[in-house]
Amino acid sequence: MSRTSGDRKPVGFGTHITAGGIAGAMEALCCQPLDTIKVRMQLSKSGRAPGTKPRGFLATGAMIMRRETPLALYKGLGAVLSGIVPKMAIRFASFETYKGWLEDRETGKTALGNIFLAGLGAGVTEAVLVVNPMEVVKIRLQAQMHSLADPLEMPQYRNAGHAVYQIVREEGFGVLYRGVTLTALRQATNQGANFTAYQELKKFAHRKQPELSELPTYQHMIIGLISGAMGPFSNAPIDTIKTRLQKATFPAGTPAIARITSIASEMWRQEGIHSFYKGITPRVLRVAPGQAVVFAVYERVRQVIERVKEVSDEDDRYSE
């Protein structure tokens, strides 16, 4: 009899760290240029003048490469890679933990609504513990429009570590958590939609192919691609406001709601409703393939670790 994903024993926290970390690193290496273009589009004020249009996805990428060399597309990669292992470990471990708390004790299965709640919880957890500080640093690095081809042109932040030091020294530790409410809201909706779609599509694929104990990697990628596209369309305005909030400076003591309201009203007044969806194309192009990579690599690495553990357990039993 085939063993489906619902029959699989829960994997350990170490497996989540290893599989999630490798998956996240691969996703960052593949998709960082698209994220840099997205951030530049969200921060851009182009298209504000009457009769002009905002700079598009390809034009933004071409401008970055022309002015700052292609390596500029990887600005902020250090910040992303340094946070990707704990981020993915927390995402998968917390999701499985919350899902386990919400499962039916008699059947061992988790209802669709509870899977969504587990995804929401995982998104909030990763946002607070890892994502927000990492993104503040990443956005500051990506927003620097200096040329990597000119060694005499000194950037404000040399790398992720220097950026953290400068931000904390000049603006205080709390700046690393600027926009955390919006980040948590974005990550919660992302992971709620992402995990729900992924789990359901995965179950559907197993029902259609009962002879398979494990789905092929290409199917994990397709399912991850579809599930990964869900979040960006639902929370694009949140992500754009969050990006501008994390880049902007405000007088000390300004309440978070006042900062958010100020940015949102300025965007509406000066750039119109389309400004809330700036960067949606590269975001979808980054998030959807990124989730395809993450889930495919995660599932494959997890399977390898489980097989190694099974072989090790069998050897231990034989040696007794």
Disulfide bonds with the S-S distance in Angstrom:
none
